[in-house]
Amino acid sequence: MHYDVFNGDADGIIALLQLRLAAPKESVLITGVKRDISLLKQVDITKATSVTVLDISLEKNNQALQGLLDSQIDVFYIDHHRTGDIPKSNKLITLLNTDANTCTSLLVNDFLKGQYSYWAVAAAFGDNMHASASDLAQKVGLSKHQQNQLNELGTYINYNGYGQELSDLHFHPAALYQALLEYPDPFVLINQEDSIFNQLKTAYLADMAKACAADVLSDSDVVKTIVLEDAPWSRRVSGVFGNELANQAPDKAHIVITLNPIDIDLQSKNEGQKEQSYTLSLRAPLNNKQGAGDICAQFPTGGGRAAAAGVNALPKSRVDEFIKHVESYYRG
């Protein structure tokens, strides 16, 4: 039994889409909301014969990966996030590149020698890698209008992946992936009336309009912090809104904060007490795409890559500390 394990955002979905358009394979799909990256532990070792892993940090899945390898299960791992220590095994094949200007779908595009490059362009736009997306688009001869269409498509697929839980999303990522398999050419999807593309576009525009009216917690020449309310729309839009802010002010870092619906336990010295927590999305300045993953990794439940990262449950009492940490890092 083969398992396909992939991030529920644009990059994870489209990376798998390219692979399975090129080489169809019956598989068990394991995915989740974008921030649910500890996915590899869901693979049933007693049933799995092989596993493909896409766009989830090896560092965050190292223990589960080692368990698969110890059970002599073949693993193909493609990713661009922090790796940590990479296990040594003849059962493991990797395509890993943590460069801030690449993403998993671009790695798959290279692996497939450009077989579904239009989709790879959409994924790179969705992962807010506009320069890399435009470079590939120009290489394959796409017009500016076509680039804008793929930019929209990637953004909307990425937007669908954000949420505290699956019920926040418009489409389950596995269902969205399966629907997109019907479209080897993304332009057919884009130009189809009442398609998933148009459904997500309508929802995205409505959510973004609310985000643009959100409160500004802090704003300096180095970092800007926006606070969104505790609501499904804000959880859906948190990541793509951070991308939009980064594109508008490429010399600044941006933090988008969303109140979590469930309080977390305080430290052991206050056992039994609860504290509000926030989900944070951090975007490094587009003109200095480094440090976001390292900053977030210093806080519990935090991680990501150099240009974009987050913390899933930051205690309310540590928000100012986080902002000051970001400010200090990018001010140098």
Secondary structure, DSSP 8 states (H G I E B T S, - for coil): -EEEEE-SSHHHHHHHHHHHHHS----EEE--STT----GGGS-TTT-SEEEEESS-TGGGHHHHHHHHHTT-EEEEEE-S---S----TTEEEEE---TT--HHHHHHHHTTTTTHHHHHHHHHHTT-HHHHHHHHHHTT--HHHHHHHHHHHHHHHHHT-SSSGGGSSS-HHHHHHHHTT-SSHHHHHTSTT-HHHHHHHHHHHHHHHHTT-EEEEE-SSEEEEEE-SSHHHHHHHHHHHHHHHHHSTTSEEEEEEE-SS-EE--GGGTT-EE-EEEEEEE--TTS--SHHHHHHTSTTEEE-SSEEEEEEEEGGGHHHHHHHHHHHHH-
